[in-house]
Amino acid sequence: MTKIYDWIVIGAGITGSALAYELSKLGLEILLLDQSADGDRATRYSYGGIHWYGTSGDIGRLFHEGKARHEQLSNELGMDTEFRAVEFLFTVDPGQDVAHTIAAYQQMSDPFQMLTPQEACEIEPLLNPEAIVSAFILQQAQVNPILLNQAYQQATIRQGGVMEIGEVLELRKELDQSYHIRTSEASYQSKNVVVCAGGWTRKLLKQAGIDIPIYFTHAELVEIVETDKRLSSFVIPSQTQLYQLETYSSRPELEFLWDEPGHELAPAIVDTSAVQFLGGRLLLGQLSRTVTDPQAQINPQRSENEIRQKVGQILPSLAQEPGTWHSCLVAFVHQNFAIMGAIPKRDGLYVFSGFTAPITLVPAIAPRFARQLTGTPDPLLSPFIVNSINHETLF
């Protein structure tokens, strides 16, 4: 007889792994499913930044709560996540409106320090002082996202949860109201299913006849595993282009194009960031493109060259370090921090995906959402809750 789980969580990146852990803490029988055993997903290539600047109200509360959670997660999960304080160095490029940038940073809840190019180079010696006109520095934090994800998964298993590998091929509701999930490896049943599949969420739900306003970028970067170079800070542009790309590409009038492969909805952008983890591993990038096919073929060499050229302007000594190009899907929603909640007309089916700043927010939101799923509504989550989905096709 097939075992029927209380919950099946689809997607074992940081979002699904954290939610599976929080549900298992409540004494529920959990199955965590992922299509890949190697973890080659957005979480693996995350910069691991934990930030809480520039936010207020309920959203600000969740950002600060996320930081507080990270301070004790290593002890709670029984594994070192490499949580540490780091300096975020925001570079200001030539041609950028410095006065406008200063005004934006003055709205932040945390104090910042404005630096000359020379002062910035004293903090980060690898910077090219000729490539910037100014910089800002903030005290923030960082974790190793690979270790954080593994810690959540291992803690889930210790609490009785199960993790299985297999690509979801079919999701349907049975006559007994349970959900049947067929993967490339096996079949499973559950009373409830929550989709946390990141950039694959849209395609997975579309296969089940559900249209949901969630989108994805193809995010590309260069990973340098071994190097004797050492960054002293978390280097990031003071004005990133990613938010504008996401907002433009998810406009309602472009919705129909997301279900047709082959469209690139806006020109690709490169944000010249660089981060390093405690073991020395470096990430350079990232290049983001909104191509509507999640399995689109991308020219790795061309992308790598563009990333190295852009990052090399700011950090020239890193541009030629031997490394490997990687690409993954990163989910987002239109002008919001996430999408979550029950999918209407699909009793027992939920979504928890599309997070902005998932490394910071998910540890704070996952326990709240787990309690909401089990009957305790949380008013702080109401801005994220699903409220508009097309239900033309039913199970």
C-alpha positions as CSV (number, residue, x, y, z in Angstrom):
1,M,0.0,0.0,0.0
2,T,1.3,3.4,-1.0
3,K,2.2,5.6,2.0
4,I,0.2,8.9,2.1
5,Y,2.3,11.8,3.5
6,D,0.8,14.7,5.3
7,W,2.8,17.1,3.0
8,I,4.9,16.8,-0.1
9,V,7.2,19.7,-0.7
10,I,8.3,20.0,-4.3
11,G,11.7,21.7,-4.6
12,A,14.7,21.4,-2.3
13,G,16.3,24.7,-2.6
14,I,16.4,27.0,0.4
15,T,12.6,27.7,0.1
16,G,11.5,24.1,0.0
17,S,14.1,22.8,2.4
18,A,13.3,25.5,5.1
19,L,9.5,24.9,4.8
20,A,9.9,21.1,4.9
21,Y,12.0,21.6,8.1
22,E,9.4,23.9,9.7
23,L,6.5,21.5,8.8
24,S,8.4,18.5,10.2
25,K,9.0,20.5,13.4
26,L,5.2,20.5,13.8
27,G,5.1,16.7,13.9
28,L,3.9,16.2,10.3
29,E,5.1,13.4,7.9
30,I,7.0,15.2,5.2
31,L,8.4,14.2,1.8
32,L,10.8,16.7,0.2
33,L,11.2,16.1,-3.5
34,D,13.8,17.5,-5.9
35,Q,14.7,16.8,-9.5
36,S,18.4,16.8,-8.9
37,A,20.7,15.2,-6.4
38,D,23.6,17.6,-7.0
39,G,21.9,20.8,-5.9
40,D,22.7,22.6,-9.1
41,R,20.1,25.3,-8.5
42,A,19.7,29.0,-7.6
43,T,20.5,28.3,-3.9
44,R,23.9,26.9,-4.7
45,Y,24.8,30.0,-6.7
46,S,23.3,32.5,-4.3
47,Y,25.7,35.1,-2.8
48,G,24.4,34.2,0.7
49,G,24.0,37.9,1.6
50,I,21.8,38.7,4.6
51,H,20.6,42.2,4.4
52,W,18.0,44.3,6.2
53,Y,18.7,47.8,5.0
54,G,16.2,50.2,3.5
55,T,13.1,48.4,4.7
56,S,10.4,49.4,7.2
57,G,6.9,48.3,8.4
58,D,6.0,44.6,8.2
59,I,8.5,43.9,5.4
60,G,11.3,45.5,7.5
61,R,10.2,43.4,10.4
62,L,10.6,40.2,8.4
63,F,14.0,41.2,7.1
64,H,15.2,41.9,10.7
65,E,13.6,38.7,11.9
66,G,15.5,36.8,9.2
67,K,18.8,38.2,10.4
68,A,17.9,37.2,14.0
69,R,17.0,33.7,12.8
70,H,20.4,33.3,11.1
71,E,22.2,34.2,14.3
72,Q,20.9,31.0,15.9
73,L,20.3,28.7,13.0
74,S,23.7,26.9,13.2
75,N,22.8,25.8,16.7
76,E,19.2,25.0,16.0
77,L,20.0,22.9,12.8
78,G,23.1,21.3,14.2
79,M,25.4,22.4,11.4
80,D,27.6,25.4,10.9
81,T,26.1,27.7,8.2
82,E,29.2,30.0,8.3
83,F,27.1,33.0,9.4
84,R,29.3,36.0,9.8
85,A,29.3,39.8,9.7
86,V,30.6,41.3,6.4
87,E,30.8,44.7,4.9
88,F,28.7,45.4,1.9
89,L,30.6,47.7,-0.5
90,F,28.2,49.4,-3.0
91,T,30.1,50.9,-5.9
92,V,29.0,54.1,-7.7
93,D,29.8,54.0,-11.4
94,P,30.9,57.0,-13.6
95,G,27.8,58.6,-15.1
96,Q,25.6,57.6,-12.2
97,D,23.6,60.3,-10.5
98,V,25.5,60.5,-7.2
99,A,23.1,62.9,-5.6
100,H,20.1,60.6,-6.4
101,T,22.0,57.6,-5.1
102,I,22.9,59.4,-1.8
103,A,19.3,60.4,-1.4
104,A,18.2,56.8,-1.8
105,Y,20.7,55.6,0.7
106,Q,19.7,58.2,3.2
107,Q,16.2,56.6,3.4
108,M,17.8,53.4,4.8
109,S,17.1,52.4,8.3
110,D,20.8,51.6,8.9
111,P,23.6,54.1,8.9
112,F,26.0,54.1,5.9
113,Q,29.3,55.6,5.2
114,M,30.1,57.4,1.9
115,L,33.6,56.8,0.6
116,T,35.9,58.3,-2.0
117,P,37.5,55.9,-4.5
118,Q,40.7,55.9,-2.5
119,E,38.9,55.2,0.7
120,A,37.0,52.4,-0.9
121,C,40.2,50.8,-2.1
122,E,41.7,50.9,1.4
123,I,38.7,48.7,2.5
124,E,38.8,46.6,-0.7
125,P,42.3,46.6,-2.2
126,L,41.2,44.6,-5.3
127,L,39.0,47.5,-6.5
128,N,40.0,49.6,-9.5
129,P,39.8,53.2,-8.2
130,E,39.5,54.5,-11.8
131,A,36.3,52.5,-12.4
132,I,34.2,54.2,-9.6
133,V,33.4,57.7,-8.5
134,S,32.3,56.8,-5.0
135,A,31.1,53.9,-2.8
136,F,29.0,53.3,0.2
137,I,29.6,50.8,3.0
138,L,27.1,49.0,5.3
139,Q,27.6,46.4,7.9
140,Q,25.5,43.3,7.0
141,A,26.0,39.5,7.1
142,Q,26.5,36.4,5.0
143,V,26.1,32.7,5.2
144,N,27.2,29.8,3.0
145,P,23.9,29.0,1.2
146,I,25.1,25.5,0.3
147,L,25.7,24.6,4.0
148,L,22.5,26.4,5.0
149,N,20.5,24.3,2.6
150,Q,22.1,21.1,3.7
151,A,21.5,21.9,7.3
152,Y,17.8,22.4,6.7
153,Q,17.6,19.1,4.8
154,Q,19.5,17.1,7.4
155,A,17.5,18.5,10.2
156,T,14.3,17.6,8.4
157,I,15.5,14.0,8.0
158,R,16.4,13.8,11.7
159,Q,12.9,14.8,12.5
160,G,11.5,12.0,10.5
161,G,11.1,13.7,7.1
162,V,12.1,11.9,3.9
163,M,13.9,13.3,0.9
164,E,13.7,11.7,-2.6
165,I,15.1,12.6,-6.0
166,G,13.1,12.7,-9.2
167,E,11.7,15.1,-11.8
168,V,8.0,15.6,-11.3
169,L,6.2,14.4,-14.4
170,E,2.6,14.4,-13.2
171,L,0.6,16.1,-10.5
172,R,-3.0,15.1,-10.1
173,K,-5.8,14.8,-7.6
174,E,-7.3,11.4,-6.8
175,L,-10.9,10.5,-6.1
176,D,-10.0,10.2,-2.4
177,Q,-8.9,13.9,-2.5
178,S,-5.2,13.0,-2.0
179,Y,-2.6,14.1,-4.5
180,H,-0.7,11.7,-6.7
181,I,2.8,12.8,-7.8
182,R,4.6,10.7,-10.4
183,T,8.3,11.4,-10.8
184,S,11.0,10.0,-13.1
185,E,11.9,7.6,-10.3
186,A,8.7,6.7,-8.4
187,S,5.2,7.7,-7.4
188,Y,4.0,9.3,-4.2
189,Q,0.7,10.4,-2.5
190,S,0.0,13.1,-0.1
191,K,-3.0,15.0,1.5
192,N,-1.3,18.3,0.7
193,V,1.3,19.5,-1.8
194,V,3.3,22.8,-1.7
195,V,5.3,23.8,-4.7
196,C,8.6,25.5,-3.9
197,A,10.2,24.9,-7.2
198,G,11.7,28.3,-7.8
199,G,12.2,29.0,-11.5
200,W,10.5,25.8,-12.4
201,T,7.3,26.6,-10.5
202,R,5.5,28.2,-13.5
203,K,6.1,25.2,-15.8
204,L,5.3,22.6,-13.2
205,L,1.9,24.2,-12.3
206,K,1.2,24.9,-16.0
207,Q,1.5,21.1,-16.6
208,A,-1.2,20.6,-14.0
209,G,-3.5,23.1,-15.7
210,I,-2.8,26.1,-13.4
211,D,-1.7,29.5,-14.6
212,I,0.2,31.4,-12.0
213,P,1.9,34.9,-12.2
214,I,5.4,33.7,-11.4
215,Y,8.4,34.2,-13.7
216,F,12.1,33.5,-13.9
217,T,15.4,34.8,-15.1
218,H,18.3,32.8,-16.4
219,A,20.9,33.9,-14.0
220,E,24.6,33.3,-15.1
221,L,27.8,33.7,-13.2
222,V,31.4,32.5,-13.0
223,E,32.4,30.3,-10.1
224,I,36.1,30.3,-9.0
225,V,36.7,27.4,-6.6
226,E,40.4,27.9,-6.0
227,T,42.3,31.2,-5.9
228,D,44.8,33.0,-3.7
229,K,42.9,36.2,-4.2
230,R,40.9,37.4,-1.2
231,L,38.1,39.9,-1.2
232,S,37.7,41.9,2.0
233,S,34.1,42.8,1.4
234,F,30.8,41.9,-0.4
235,V,31.1,44.0,-3.6
236,I,27.8,45.0,-5.3
237,P,26.6,47.9,-7.5
238,S,24.8,50.7,-5.6
239,Q,22.2,50.6,-8.4
240,T,21.4,47.2,-9.7
241,Q,19.5,46.6,-12.9
242,L,17.8,43.4,-12.0
243,Y,14.7,44.9,-10.4
244,Q,14.0,47.0,-13.5
245,L,14.4,43.9,-15.7
246,E,12.0,41.8,-13.6
247,T,9.4,44.6,-13.4
248,Y,9.5,45.2,-17.2
249,S,9.4,41.5,-18.1
250,S,6.4,40.7,-15.9
251,R,4.0,43.4,-17.1
252,P,0.5,42.0,-17.6
253,E,0.5,42.7,-21.3
254,L,3.5,40.3,-21.7
255,E,1.9,37.4,-19.7
256,F,0.9,35.4,-22.7
257,L,4.5,35.3,-24.0
258,W,5.7,33.5,-20.9
259,D,3.9,30.4,-22.1
260,E,5.6,30.5,-25.6
261,P,9.2,29.4,-25.8
262,G,11.7,31.5,-27.7
263,H,11.0,35.0,-26.5
264,E,13.5,37.2,-24.8
265,L,11.4,39.9,-23.2
266,A,14.1,42.5,-22.5
267,P,17.8,42.9,-23.2
268,A,20.1,41.0,-20.8
269,I,21.7,42.9,-18.0
270,V,25.0,42.4,-16.0
271,D,25.3,43.5,-12.4
272,T,29.0,43.6,-11.5
273,S,29.0,41.9,-8.2
274,A,31.7,39.7,-6.5
275,V,31.5,37.7,-3.3
276,Q,33.7,35.2,-1.5
277,F,33.0,32.6,1.1
278,L,35.1,31.5,4.0
279,G,36.7,28.7,2.2
280,G,37.8,31.0,-0.6
281,R,35.2,30.1,-3.2
282,L,34.4,33.2,-5.4
283,L,31.3,34.1,-7.4
284,L,31.4,36.7,-10.2
285,G,28.5,38.2,-12.0
286,Q,25.6,38.0,-12.5
287,L,24.2,38.2,-16.0
288,S,20.4,37.9,-16.0
289,R,18.1,37.3,-19.0
290,T,14.4,36.9,-19.3
291,V,14.1,34.1,-21.9
292,T,10.7,32.4,-21.7
293,D,11.9,28.9,-22.2
294,P,13.3,27.4,-18.9
295,Q,15.5,25.1,-21.0
296,A,16.7,27.7,-23.4
297,Q,20.2,27.1,-24.9
298,I,22.6,29.8,-23.9
299,N,26.1,30.4,-25.3
300,P,28.3,29.8,-22.2
301,Q,31.5,31.2,-23.6
302,R,29.9,34.4,-24.8
303,S,28.2,34.9,-21.4
304,E,31.4,34.2,-19.5
305,N,33.3,36.6,-21.5
306,E,30.8,39.4,-20.9
307,I,30.7,38.7,-17.2
308,R,34.5,38.7,-16.9
309,Q,34.8,41.9,-19.0
310,K,32.2,43.8,-16.8
311,V,33.5,42.5,-13.5
312,G,37.1,43.1,-14.6
313,Q,36.4,46.8,-14.9
314,I,35.7,47.0,-11.2
315,L,38.0,44.1,-10.0
316,P,40.6,43.6,-12.7
317,S,42.7,41.1,-10.8
318,L,39.8,38.7,-10.6
319,A,38.8,38.8,-14.3
320,Q,41.3,36.1,-15.5
321,E,41.1,33.8,-12.5
322,P,40.3,30.2,-13.7
323,G,36.7,29.4,-13.1
324,T,33.5,27.9,-14.5
325,W,30.4,29.4,-16.0
326,H,27.1,28.3,-14.5
327,S,23.4,29.1,-15.2
328,C,20.3,28.5,-13.1
329,L,16.7,29.7,-13.0
330,V,15.7,32.4,-10.4
331,A,12.0,32.9,-9.7
332,F,10.4,36.3,-9.2
333,V,7.0,37.9,-9.1
334,H,5.8,41.2,-10.3
335,Q,6.6,44.0,-7.8
336,N,6.3,41.9,-4.7
337,F,8.6,39.9,-2.5
338,A,7.1,36.5,-3.0
339,I,3.9,34.5,-3.8
340,M,2.5,32.0,-1.4
341,G,-0.8,30.5,-0.2
342,A,-3.5,28.1,-1.2
343,I,-4.2,27.8,-4.9
344,P,-8.0,28.5,-5.3
345,K,-10.2,25.6,-6.4
346,R,-7.3,23.2,-5.7
347,D,-7.9,22.2,-2.1
348,G,-4.7,20.9,-0.6
349,L,-2.4,22.5,-3.2
350,Y,-0.2,25.5,-2.3
351,V,2.6,27.6,-3.7
352,F,5.6,29.1,-1.8
353,S,8.0,30.7,-4.3
354,G,9.3,33.7,-6.1
355,F,11.2,35.3,-3.2
356,T,13.3,38.4,-3.4
357,A,16.2,38.0,-1.0
358,P,15.3,34.4,-0.1
359,I,18.4,33.8,2.0
360,T,17.3,36.6,4.3
361,L,13.5,36.2,4.2
362,V,12.8,32.5,4.0
363,P,14.2,31.6,7.5
364,A,11.8,34.2,8.9
365,I,8.8,33.4,6.7
366,A,8.9,29.6,6.6
367,P,8.0,29.0,10.2
368,R,5.1,31.5,9.9
369,F,3.9,30.0,6.7
370,A,4.1,26.4,8.2
371,R,1.9,27.5,11.0
372,Q,-0.5,29.2,8.6
373,L,-0.7,26.0,6.6
374,T,-1.7,24.1,9.7
375,G,-4.4,26.5,10.8
376,T,-2.9,29.6,12.4
377,P,-3.2,32.6,10.0
378,D,-0.4,35.1,10.1
379,P,-1.4,38.7,9.2
380,L,2.2,39.6,8.3
381,L,2.0,37.2,5.3
382,S,-1.1,38.7,3.8
383,P,0.7,40.9,1.2
384,F,2.2,37.7,-0.3
385,I,-0.9,35.5,-0.5
386,V,-2.1,34.2,-3.8
387,N,-5.0,36.3,-5.0
388,S,-5.2,36.1,-8.8
389,I,-4.8,32.9,-10.7
390,N,-6.5,31.8,-13.9
391,H,-8.4,28.5,-13.4
392,E,-9.7,27.7,-16.9
393,T,-8.4,24.1,-16.6
394,L,-9.2,22.0,-13.6
395,F,-7.9,18.6,-12.5
